[in-house]
Each structure stands twice: as C-alpha cells, then as structure tokens.
Amino acid sequence: MVATVLAGLATACGGGATAPDAAASPAAAPVESPPAASATTPGTATATPAGSASPASPTEPASPTESASPRPIVPPPFAAKIGKVSRAEVRYSWHEGCPVSVGDLRKITMTYWGFDDKSHTGELVVNKSAADDLVSVFSKLYDHRYPIRRMESVDVYKGSDYDSIDADNTSAFNCRSATGSSSWSQHAYGLAVDVNPRENPYVYADGSHAHKNATGFVERPLKKPGVVNAGDFVVRTFDGIGWGWGGSWSGAKDFQHFSSNGR
C-alpha cells in the first residue's frame, strides 16, 4: 500500500522513476500532472524531475550606465621658440641709426594666458641678450594664469607706440625715444617690455594720462585682472631677472613698463 502511494505520488509530480509492475496495480487511465500553480502538500518534499534543471532565478535588470562626466579641458603647457628677426619683420620699428642692429634682435614666439581664460600664442621682439630671461618670466606668468590681452610686434601697428598701447598690446622692441625725452628708450635696445598698457597706463606727475580707455586703471593699488601692483607676482617675477618696474618711479609712473636698467 505504501509503495503504491509513493509510486503514484512520483507519477503525479513528473518523477523519472520506473513505472510500477502492471501486475501490482490495476490498469488505470493516465493521470495528468497537476498544474504548476498547485500547492505542495505540507510536510511533503516536492520531487524534481530527473535530468531537469532548477528554474533559473529571474535576471535582475542591469543598472543603467551612468553617463560619463565631461573631461575638463587641460590648457597646453607653456611653449616658447626663440628665432632670428628679418629686416622685413621690423620694417617700421627699426631704422638706420638705431642703437642696435637687426642681428641683435630675437623674436620670441610663445604661449600666453588670455583674459578669456584660454591659451594664445604671441610674439615679442627683444634683445638677444634678454631672450632667455624673458622666456623664463613669461613662462611663470603663464603658469600663474596672469592674463595678457594680446602680444604682437609693434610693427603690426606700423611702429606706432600710441596705437599699440591703445590696443592694449604687450610689446617690447621699438626704436624710439623715451617718453618726454630725446634719449633712446630702453625699448630701442629691446631691453624693455610694456605689459597690458591699458590696465597699466603711463600716468604723468599731475595724474593725467594719454589714453581714454585707461581711465579706470590710473589709481594704485587696484585689484583688477591684468593690473600690476607694487610687490605683486608680476613685479617679483621681473625682479627675479634683475628688471625694474616703472611703477616705482617718483613723479610720473609707467605701470606697464619693465626694463633691464629700471628706466
């Protein structure tokens, strides 16, 4: 009796056991397997059909891939190239009688940091004896993210110092006299640089200045981008190569001006 019940139970659960001997059990109509949703009798283990795999666990949906954050744009490192200057490149800024020859000049093509928080490439014509030192200075200014409006040869302005300053152009060599003097300016030797002349104007002893666009930059100290103040990073960096600042002069102040002899 127990054997018959177990055999029937195995058949109902779809077991793979061998069917009971026909003599031991009267013939009966085939018994359909109960639907999968029927409950299992308490206390009775459900037999797993032989050779059948257990039902797979439902696959968890993959978590959505997080969108990658945009990579920050890394500015290029400072770069500079020192090259010879041709007569054509100083067509307006050099002439016969200048205190230096064209062969004494060098063109520095280098990276500078702009007011738009981007790197740019500019040119500075300088005395060959100062080229390496000035590359060192502008490398430090670039790494410090000191902004420069533009950096072009004064020949772009046909040698006009006024037009170059009005365009807020950082420049160096220009064979001309010093402001208010008949003596050669240090610019005529390629041994002076004017940095951001709008933000750092030439201010006469009476407080006047020559460029209307510089009106908001006459007073010092002044905390604005591109402005040079006494003892700041720009002044200290030029001081590191032995160059003096025109903003320290008595009387007239030339806030844009740095030169090898301080004049």
PyMOL commands that set and color helices and strands:
alter all, ss='L'
color gray80, all
select helices_A, chain A and resi 2-12+22-24+87-90+102-104+128-143+154-157+161-166+186-189+212-217+233-239+246-248
alter helices_A, ss='H'
color red, helices_A
select strands_A, chain A and resi 80-84+105-113+119-127+150-151+169-170+192-194+202-203+244-245+253-254+257-259
alter strands_A, ss='S'
color yellow, strands_A
deselect
rebuild
show_as cartoon
